Amino acid sequence: MPDSIVTAGPPFRHESMPPEVALLLPNSGGASGVIAATARTAAGPADGAGRQALGLFLADPFLNLAAETGELQRAGISCLANLPSVQQHDPDFAQQLEDVGLDFAREVDRLGQLKAAGFQVIAIVAGPGAAAAVAPLDPLAVVVIPRVADFAAGFPSFRQRGVVAQQVAAALAESEWRGNLLGLASAGEGAHETLWPDVLDAVLCRPEPLAAAGTLSP
């Protein structure tokens, strides 16, 4: 398993906007820009700190995955995740995105293309329906993240996150997938495994800036 996921940082930060929400803001480079930045900074290959996965907004309509595969390989990327994901949006807005083809189905299809090209993939989901959709891909891991609305009163409680994680775990078990299930956690929660819901194998800590790359954030 990679020890982190690196993706494009938000175009701006504000103390009132959770970083998970800020990652959904458009950036001028899109997914292709993230790949190019990773190639320049060599943020993806293994190093002394451990192996990193690259997070891409795979619903990006301008992403030519076939053309970018070679660039990913040259950058030393071996594992990719659909982060940020349209799964983070509330159902009403997600439906609007689906109406124009910028939906989770596109993300799943591209995760499948990446898997077929020899990459390991990590699937980001926000509910049991999405979990069932990614299970046939046999991802390296599935990560459960809250939706935008869940941050209305601050970072959602571990109990709230745990309920969704249990629903996702049930959907994955029904699909006979037996990989690693992760949940989102604060750094403090990440350091205390006894706090994690029983269904989780590990946690992904909340995003923070990656000083080494400047424009990328794990």
N, C-alpha and C positions, 0 to 999 in steps of 0.2 A: 504494500500500500504506500502511495506517496505520503509525505508528511505535511503537505500543504497543497492548496489550489491557488494558482496565480491567475488573476484576470485583470481587465482594464479598470483603473480607478475611475470614480465618478468625475464629471467635469468640474464640480465644485462640492464643497463640504459645508455643512451647517450643523450646529450642535442640536438643533431641533429635528433634524432628519436622520433617522437610523441609517447606518452605512449599507445595510441590506437593501433598503429602499433606494438610496442614492445610486447604487450600482445599476438600477434599471433606467436611469436617465440616459438619453441618447448621447453618444460621443461621436465626434466627426470621423474617426477612423473606422468605426464598425469592427466586425470580427476580423476582417482582413488586416485592419490596422493593428489589432492586438497581436496577430501572428507576425507581422513585420517587426513590431517593437520587441517581441520575444526573440526573434532571430538576431536583432541588433544587440540586445543585452545579454543573450545566452541565459535567460532566466529559467529555461525549462530543463536543461540537462542535469544529470546527477552531479552533485558536488559534495563538499565536506559536510554541508548542512542536511543532506538527504535529497531524495528525489521529489520533484514537484510536478503536479499535474497542471495543465493549462485549461482555464475556463473560458469558453466562447459562447456568445449569444447565437445559438445555432438556428434561431428563427429568422435571422438576418436575411432578407431577400436578396441582398447584394453579395452574399458569400458564395463564391464558386469553389465548393469543397474539392472537386476533382483537381482544380488548378493549384489549390493551396496544400495538397497532401505532400508534395515534394518539399515545400518550404518547411512544413512541420517536421518532416523527417530530418532535414538538414539542420534544423534548430535543436535536434536531439530530444524532441517531444515524443514520449511514448504513451502518455495517458492524457485523456481529455475529458472535460465535464461540460454539461450544458448549464453553465453559470455565467451571467445571470440567466434566469429562465422565465418564460411567460407563465409558468406555474405559480410564480410569486404574485401575479396580478389577481385581483378579486374576480369572481366568476363572471360578473356582468361585462367588465372590460375585456376579460379573456375571450368572451363570446364575440365581441366586436373584432378582436384580432383574428379569431377563427374564421369570421365571415370574409376576411381578405387573405386568408391563407397563411397568416403569421402566427401559427398556433403550436401547441405542444406536439401535434402529430408531425410537424415539420422537424422539430427537435429530435423526436424519436427516430424518424427516418434518417437523419444525418448522423445520429449516434450509431445507427446500424451500418451506415456507409463507412464510418470511421473504424468500427469493429471489423468489418470485412477487409479493410485496408491494412489490418494488422495492429491497430492501436488498441490499448486497453481503454475502457470507457467507465466513467462514473456518472450515474444518473441522478439528477436533482429532481425531487418530486415534492408536492405539497399535499397529497391526498392518496387514498387507496386506488382510485381510478387510474391515475398516472402510474402508480406502482405496478399495477397489472399490465399496463401498456409496455413498460420497459423490461419486465421480467423475461420475456422471450429473448432479449438481447444478451442475457447472462452477463450483466455488468460486473465490474470488479467490486463495486459498492453502490448502494443506494443511500442518498442523503435526504433526510426529511427537513424541509425548511418552512417557516411560517409564511403566510400570505401578507400582503401589504396591510390589510385591515387589522391583522393581529397585533400590529405595532401601534395602534391608535392610543393606547394607554401606556406606552413604553414597551420595553422588551417583554414578550409574552412569558408568563410563568412557566416553570418546568412542568407543572401539572398540565397546563394547556398544551404544551408541546408534546408531553408524554401521551396524551389521549390520541393525538393525530398519529404519533409514532406507532401506537398499538394497532390502529386501524390499518396503517400501511403494512405493518408486520403481518397482520392477518391476511391481507390481500396477496402479499408475496408468498406466504406459506401455501395459500390456495393455488398459487401458480407454480408451486414446487421449486421456488428459487431459494437457495440456501447460502447466499453470499453475506457480505458484511453490511449491516444496517447502521447508519450513523444519524445523529440528530445535531441540530445547531445548539451551541452552548456558549456561555460567557467563559472567559479565561479562568475565572474562579471555579465555575462548575466543572470545567474540563479537568481541573486538578484533583477533583474529588469523585472518583468513580462510583462511590456509594450513592451519590445523588442521582445518577443516571437511571432512567426507566429500564426495567429488566430486559426489554426487547432490544435495546441498543448494544451494539458491539463496541462502539467508539463514538466520539463526538468530533464535530468540526467547529472550531472556535470562530467567533464572530470576526468579520473582516477588519483588518487594520492595514495602514500603509506599509508598503515594502520600500524601505529607503534605498536599497541597492539599485532598484530599477526606476524609481521615480514615478513613472506613469502606470506601474502595475501594482496591484494589491492582492495579498492572499486573504 
